[in-house]
């Protein structure tokens, strides 16, 4: 049993990649081979490497294909295993956008943890929770769009990476309600409370 566990651990660590990005930082990550092209384009941008460094202050990150959760959304950050899960069968541009967005979610996960704690302790209403989480994701989407647009302008990222994010939160929130995203967040609230 112990030798089997050691083989599993060795295999897991063998797939971690380590790479110097600056004099003081090392990016340690695992990326599914199907997503490596998208991730390597992102890593050509210094601000993305800075973002990764900040995320890694809490440990290495992993980028995997999502084979076990609903395919309704293109990706999600799982803080429990420090993994960005990407739904398969999307374009490289979609993968780039989703990976970068989920990196912002990973960086700012403490805010989500705060709202989850309020929900768990029944210190926030369901509607206020949904609105707060949607606003959290909106600010992450705006930060993602800024980097994507800069990458497109620099010629590092393909034009298809352009991501339109509304300039005002209310329009964004209306869209999220119409797509079912807010209902999904409501289910998160129900589960927590």
C-alpha atoms as a printed R data frame, in Angstrom:
    type eleno elety resid chain resno       x      y       z
1   ATOM     1    CA   UNK     A     1   0.000  0.000   0.000
2   ATOM     2    CA   UNK     A     2   2.786  2.416   0.967
3   ATOM     3    CA   UNK     A     3   4.709  1.713  -2.252
4   ATOM     4    CA   UNK     A     4   1.535  2.347  -4.286
5   ATOM     5    CA   UNK     A     5   1.069  5.707  -2.517
6   ATOM     6    CA   UNK     A     6   4.704  6.635  -3.200
7   ATOM     7    CA   UNK     A     7   4.295  5.839  -6.906
8   ATOM     8    CA   UNK     A     8   1.162  8.005  -7.062
9   ATOM     9    CA   UNK     A     9   2.929 10.880  -5.288
10  ATOM    10    CA   UNK     A    10   5.995 10.550  -7.533
11  ATOM    11    CA   UNK     A    11   3.788 10.634 -10.625
12  ATOM    12    CA   UNK     A    12   1.962 13.709  -9.357
13  ATOM    13    CA   UNK     A    13   5.139 15.648  -8.645
14  ATOM    14    CA   UNK     A    14   6.750 14.536 -11.921
15  ATOM    15    CA   UNK     A    15   4.017 16.411 -13.792
16  ATOM    16    CA   UNK     A    16   4.685 19.680 -11.964
17  ATOM    17    CA   UNK     A    17   6.718 22.092 -14.033
18  ATOM    18    CA   UNK     A    18   8.961 24.744 -12.621
19  ATOM    19    CA   UNK     A    19  10.224 27.742 -14.508
20  ATOM    20    CA   UNK     A    20  11.996 30.984 -13.604
21  ATOM    21    CA   UNK     A    21  10.051 34.072 -14.647
22  ATOM    22    CA   UNK     A    22  12.133 36.752 -12.980
23  ATOM    23    CA   UNK     A    23  15.118 37.035 -10.702
24  ATOM    24    CA   UNK     A    24  12.993 36.392  -7.622
25  ATOM    25    CA   UNK     A    25  10.165 34.143  -8.741
26  ATOM    26    CA   UNK     A    26   9.579 30.624  -9.916
27  ATOM    27    CA   UNK     A    27   6.288 29.554 -11.405
28  ATOM    28    CA   UNK     A    28   5.456 26.025 -10.351
29  ATOM    29    CA   UNK     A    29   2.435 24.587 -12.059
30  ATOM    30    CA   UNK     A    30   0.833 21.635 -13.738
31  ATOM    31    CA   UNK     A    31  -1.036 22.282 -16.959
32  ATOM    32    CA   UNK     A    32  -2.973 19.694 -18.920
33  ATOM    33    CA   UNK     A    33  -1.208 19.174 -22.269
34  ATOM    34    CA   UNK     A    34  -4.385 20.184 -24.141
35  ATOM    35    CA   UNK     A    35  -4.253 23.614 -22.456
36  ATOM    36    CA   UNK     A    36  -0.506 24.239 -22.572
37  ATOM    37    CA   UNK     A    37  -0.665 26.294 -25.829
38  ATOM    38    CA   UNK     A    38  -3.177 28.701 -24.293
39  ATOM    39    CA   UNK     A    39  -1.283 28.945 -21.013
40  ATOM    40    CA   UNK     A    40   2.087 29.515 -22.695
41  ATOM    41    CA   UNK     A    41   0.666 32.489 -24.646
42  ATOM    42    CA   UNK     A    42  -0.580 34.029 -21.411
43  ATOM    43    CA   UNK     A    43   2.804 33.528 -19.805
44  ATOM    44    CA   UNK     A    44   4.427 35.720 -22.461
45  ATOM    45    CA   UNK     A    45   2.847 38.676 -20.678
46  ATOM    46    CA   UNK     A    46   4.762 40.005 -17.640
47  ATOM    47    CA   UNK     A    47   1.569 41.070 -15.835
48  ATOM    48    CA   UNK     A    48   0.253 37.499 -16.080
49  ATOM    49    CA   UNK     A    49   3.465 36.154 -14.537
50  ATOM    50    CA   UNK     A    50   3.094 38.715 -11.741
51  ATOM    51    CA   UNK     A    51  -0.497 37.521 -11.236
52  ATOM    52    CA   UNK     A    52   0.706 33.913 -11.057
53  ATOM    53    CA   UNK     A    53   3.407 34.856  -8.526
54  ATOM    54    CA   UNK     A    54   0.752 36.434  -6.301
55  ATOM    55    CA   UNK     A    55  -1.517 33.382  -6.566
56  ATOM    56    CA   UNK     A    56   1.386 31.081  -5.757
57  ATOM    57    CA   UNK     A    57   2.051 32.782  -2.460
58  ATOM    58    CA   UNK     A    58  -0.461 30.199  -1.171
59  ATOM    59    CA   UNK     A    59   0.944 27.270  -3.195
60  ATOM    60    CA   UNK     A    60   1.317 25.944  -6.737
61  ATOM    61    CA   UNK     A    61  -1.509 26.093  -9.263
62  ATOM    62    CA   UNK     A    62  -2.862 23.420 -11.554
63  ATOM    63    CA   UNK     A    63  -4.796 23.779 -14.786
64  ATOM    64    CA   UNK     A    64  -6.880 20.770 -15.700
65  ATOM    65    CA   UNK     A    65  -9.666 19.793 -18.049
66  ATOM    66    CA   UNK     A    66 -13.037 19.635 -16.311
67  ATOM    67    CA   UNK     A    67 -14.430 16.140 -16.696
68  ATOM    68    CA   UNK     A    68 -16.420 15.833 -13.496
69  ATOM    69    CA   UNK     A    69 -18.501 18.988 -12.995
70  ATOM    70    CA   UNK     A    70 -21.342 20.480 -15.017
71  ATOM    71    CA   UNK     A    71 -20.276 21.651 -18.458
72  ATOM    72    CA   UNK     A    72 -22.552 24.695 -18.143
73  ATOM    73    CA   UNK     A    73 -19.691 27.113 -17.461
74  ATOM    74    CA   UNK     A    74 -16.381 27.331 -19.298
75  ATOM    75    CA   UNK     A    75 -14.278 27.016 -16.168
76  ATOM    76    CA   UNK     A    76 -13.957 27.509 -12.434
77  ATOM    77    CA   UNK     A    77 -11.349 27.873  -9.691
78  ATOM    78    CA   UNK     A    78 -11.286 25.156  -7.033
79  ATOM    79    CA   UNK     A    79  -9.452 26.487  -3.965
80  ATOM    80    CA   UNK     A    80  -9.495 23.083  -2.245
81  ATOM    81    CA   UNK     A    81  -7.082 21.564  -4.757
82  ATOM    82    CA   UNK     A    82  -5.749 24.894  -6.139
83  ATOM    83    CA   UNK     A    83  -6.902 23.970  -9.627
84  ATOM    84    CA   UNK     A    84  -8.382 25.891 -12.511
85  ATOM    85    CA   UNK     A    85 -10.758 23.536 -14.309
86  ATOM    86    CA   UNK     A    86 -11.507 24.261 -17.968
87  ATOM    87    CA   UNK     A    87 -14.421 22.665 -19.812
88  ATOM    88    CA   UNK     A    88 -13.050 20.772 -22.846
89  ATOM    89    CA   UNK     A    89 -13.825 21.423 -26.504
90  ATOM    90    CA   UNK     A    90 -13.456 25.201 -26.565
91  ATOM    91    CA   UNK     A    91 -11.187 27.278 -28.785
92  ATOM    92    CA   UNK     A    92  -7.703 28.347 -27.761
93  ATOM    93    CA   UNK     A    93  -8.941 31.950 -27.402
94  ATOM    94    CA   UNK     A    94 -11.748 30.799 -25.109
95  ATOM    95    CA   UNK     A    95  -9.276 28.770 -23.058
96  ATOM    96    CA   UNK     A    96  -6.952 31.791 -22.742
97  ATOM    97    CA   UNK     A    97  -9.811 33.988 -21.566
98  ATOM    98    CA   UNK     A    98 -11.137 31.416 -19.110
99  ATOM    99    CA   UNK     A    99  -7.731 30.583 -17.620
100 ATOM   100    CA   UNK     A   100  -6.966 34.269 -17.082
101 ATOM   101    CA   UNK     A   101 -10.389 34.989 -15.570
102 ATOM   102    CA   UNK     A   102 -10.076 32.049 -13.186
103 ATOM   103    CA   UNK     A   103  -6.608 33.272 -12.189
104 ATOM   104    CA   UNK     A   104  -8.245 36.503 -11.042
105 ATOM   105    CA   UNK     A   105 -10.835 34.476  -9.125
106 ATOM   106    CA   UNK     A   106  -7.972 32.531  -7.518
107 ATOM   107    CA   UNK     A   107  -6.141 35.708  -6.543
108 ATOM   108    CA   UNK     A   108  -9.235 37.227  -4.953
109 ATOM   109    CA   UNK     A   109 -10.728 34.097  -3.416
110 ATOM   110    CA   UNK     A   110 -10.574 35.618   0.097
111 ATOM   111    CA   UNK     A   111 -13.420 37.954  -0.876
112 ATOM   112    CA   UNK     A   112 -15.555 35.012  -1.947
113 ATOM   113    CA   UNK     A   113 -14.618 33.186   1.257
114 ATOM   114    CA   UNK     A   114 -15.841 36.217   3.208
115 ATOM   115    CA   UNK     A   115 -19.247 36.170   1.477
116 ATOM   116    CA   UNK     A   116 -19.462 32.396   1.897
117 ATOM   117    CA   UNK     A   117 -18.811 32.844   5.603
118 ATOM   118    CA   UNK     A   118 -21.591 35.421   5.846
119 ATOM   119    CA   UNK     A   119 -23.963 33.031   4.058
120 ATOM   120    CA   UNK     A   120 -22.942 30.111   6.253
121 ATOM   121    CA   UNK     A   121 -23.593 32.179   9.372
122 ATOM   122    CA   UNK     A   122 -26.829 33.555   7.881
123 ATOM   123    CA   UNK     A   123 -25.526 37.125   8.100
124 ATOM   124    CA   UNK     A   124 -26.400 37.998   4.504
125 ATOM   125    CA   UNK     A   125 -29.605 37.511   2.553
126 ATOM   126    CA   UNK     A   126 -29.734 35.301  -0.521
127 ATOM   127    CA   UNK     A   127 -30.266 38.280  -2.859
128 ATOM   128    CA   UNK     A   128 -27.436 40.303  -1.304
129 ATOM   129    CA   UNK     A   129 -25.148 37.275  -1.513
130 ATOM   130    CA   UNK     A   130 -25.926 36.768  -5.199
131 ATOM   131    CA   UNK     A   131 -25.337 40.446  -5.934
132 ATOM   132    CA   UNK     A   132 -22.077 40.539  -3.949
133 ATOM   133    CA   UNK     A   133 -20.668 37.425  -5.648
134 ATOM   134    CA   UNK     A   134 -21.696 38.698  -9.075
135 ATOM   135    CA   UNK     A   135 -19.962 42.009  -8.330
136 ATOM   136    CA   UNK     A   136 -16.850 40.106  -7.215
137 ATOM   137    CA   UNK     A   137 -16.842 38.229 -10.519
138 ATOM   138    CA   UNK     A   138 -17.540 41.470 -12.419
139 ATOM   139    CA   UNK     A   139 -14.421 43.140 -11.000
140 ATOM   140    CA   UNK     A   140 -12.406 40.031 -11.896
141 ATOM   141    CA   UNK     A   141 -13.874 40.099 -15.411
142 ATOM   142    CA   UNK     A   142 -12.917 43.771 -15.835
143 ATOM   143    CA   UNK     A   143  -9.328 43.039 -14.742
144 ATOM   144    CA   UNK     A   144  -9.223 40.062 -17.130
145 ATOM   145    CA   UNK     A   145 -10.527 42.113 -20.060
146 ATOM   146    CA   UNK     A   146  -7.904 44.802 -19.426
147 ATOM   147    CA   UNK     A   147  -5.063 42.258 -19.683
148 ATOM   148    CA   UNK     A   148  -6.633 40.547 -22.705
149 ATOM   149    CA   UNK     A   149  -6.999 43.851 -24.546
150 ATOM   150    CA   UNK     A   150  -3.398 44.765 -23.781
151 ATOM   151    CA   UNK     A   151  -2.234 41.346 -25.003
152 ATOM   152    CA   UNK     A   152  -4.189 41.781 -28.234
153 ATOM   153    CA   UNK     A   153  -2.753 45.272 -28.723
154 ATOM   154    CA   UNK     A   154   0.788 43.928 -28.164
155 ATOM   155    CA   UNK     A   155   0.191 41.120 -30.667
156 ATOM   156    CA   UNK     A   156   0.770 38.451 -28.014
157 ATOM   157    CA   UNK     A   157  -2.833 37.233 -27.887
158 ATOM   158    CA   UNK     A   158  -5.149 36.503 -30.816
159 ATOM   159    CA   UNK     A   159  -7.930 38.987 -31.678
160 ATOM   160    CA   UNK     A   160 -10.488 36.330 -30.729
161 ATOM   161    CA   UNK     A   161  -9.484 36.832 -27.081
162 ATOM   162    CA   UNK     A   162 -11.355 40.131 -26.984
163 ATOM   163    CA   UNK     A   163 -13.875 39.899 -24.178
164 ATOM   164    CA   UNK     A   164 -16.632 42.440 -23.902
165 ATOM   165    CA   UNK     A   165 -17.424 43.326 -20.303
166 ATOM   166    CA   UNK     A   166 -20.076 45.943 -19.641
167 ATOM   167    CA   UNK     A   167 -18.876 49.290 -18.312
168 ATOM   168    CA   UNK     A   168 -21.528 49.273 -15.637
169 ATOM   169    CA   UNK     A   169 -22.304 46.533 -13.176
170 ATOM   170    CA   UNK     A   170 -26.102 46.687 -13.523
171 ATOM   171    CA   UNK     A   171 -25.944 45.691 -17.211
172 ATOM   172    CA   UNK     A   172 -23.526 42.892 -16.348
173 ATOM   173    CA   UNK     A   173 -25.771 41.720 -13.512
174 ATOM   174    CA   UNK     A   174 -28.824 41.636 -15.803
175 ATOM   175    CA   UNK     A   175 -26.896 39.447 -18.255
176 ATOM   176    CA   UNK     A   176 -25.778 37.089 -15.494
177 ATOM   177    CA   UNK     A   177 -29.372 36.709 -14.292
178 ATOM   178    CA   UNK     A   178 -30.600 35.965 -17.829
179 ATOM   179    CA   UNK     A   179 -27.942 33.271 -18.433
180 ATOM   180    CA   UNK     A   180 -28.646 31.381 -15.207
181 ATOM   181    CA   UNK     A   181 -25.322 32.281 -13.620
182 ATOM   182    CA   UNK     A   182 -27.015 34.151 -10.767
183 ATOM   183    CA   UNK     A   183 -29.321 31.186 -10.163
184 ATOM   184    CA   UNK     A   184 -26.241 28.977  -9.822
185 ATOM   185    CA   UNK     A   185 -24.834 31.402  -7.218
186 ATOM   186    CA   UNK     A   186 -28.197 31.246  -5.443
187 ATOM   187    CA   UNK     A   187 -27.811 27.472  -5.212
188 ATOM   188    CA   UNK     A   188 -24.373 28.011  -3.692
189 ATOM   189    CA   UNK     A   189 -26.034 30.216  -1.069
190 ATOM   190    CA   UNK     A   190 -28.682 27.574  -0.368
191 ATOM   191    CA   UNK     A   191 -25.990 24.957   0.106
192 ATOM   192    CA   UNK     A   192 -24.003 27.205   2.471
193 ATOM   193    CA   UNK     A   193 -26.935 28.312   4.599
